[in-house]
């Protein structure tokens, strides 16, 4: 009886792992290339990220008229399309 219990536990664990894995695949996000936005205006930088497929974009100084100095992801790398992108401009 002990062996059958171990087999039952193994089956339940395997089914759970497959179920979770299937769910993770269904909710997987796309990876997009981070654009180089240094030197652009804030609206231009936001548009570049939007065009690249990113959906979670914020700016450290939203109303700034200064040029972008960088982001929290290195340009040219990839990130999930729902990654929290922070566009950085100089604060005054």
PyMOL commands that set and color helices and strands:
alter all, ss='L'
color gray80, all
select helices_A, chain A and resi 2-26+42-52
alter helices_A, ss='H'
color red, helices_A
select strands_A, chain A and resi 31-33+56-59+68-71+78-80+84-89
alter strands_A, ss='S'
color yellow, strands_A
deselect
rebuild
show_as cartoon
